[in-house]
Amino acid sequence: GVGGCAGWPGVEEERIVEVASGRRLTRTELLAALAGCEVVLLGELHDNPRHHARRGALLADLAAVAPGTALVAEHLDRGRAVAFGVDLRASLVAAGFDVQGWQWPLHEPLFAAIARARLPLRGGNAPRERVREVARSGLAAAPAELRALIEAAPLTAAAQAELDADLIEGHCGRLPAARLPGMRAAQRVRDAAMALALRESGGRPAVLLAG
């Protein structure tokens, strides 16, 4: 199964809502549900430090009930892994973390909690240069293994429309129509890379830290 979890900014009381039913869950119920998943998608609000801290605390609690938990980060390229040392920032940078692009230290509470919990952390994203090439030239520029995964899971018309709307919104409504197919292809390559990284992590659950 696949689980997803997100937070709300500015909310003092923790509220955990099961989207499918609308019912509120206790933290214990949430952890039990996540521990039973094969894959967990854990989103983020970039500019909310408290949200990052809560994600870190959730992952530490999850590791306690599901020792096989493994993490894949959109913040790092697939094939990279973090070897946590005394200097947290330096450990992340050595694995390819972009401190300026991700506005360090916003994510420090998240990664500090991961380091304390001794959770394995691997990268999941496609390299930026490859993504840019796909955006310019299309899926033909993607690695064969990613193209195969994308071709095996074609988007329905509704799913493509939803993705296109997200891309346009993410560019403040200013994405030219001519660039949309390339940006769609680039996003699909990133998603395929992260899906493969989750499969390769060997974790249960395998948690994607989505940026």
Helices and strands as residue ranges (DSSP letters): E 2-5, H 27-35, E 39-42, H 49-65, E 70-77, H 88-94, H 108-116, E 121-125, H 128-137, G 139-141, H 144-152, H 157-170, G 177-179, H 180-201, E 206-209
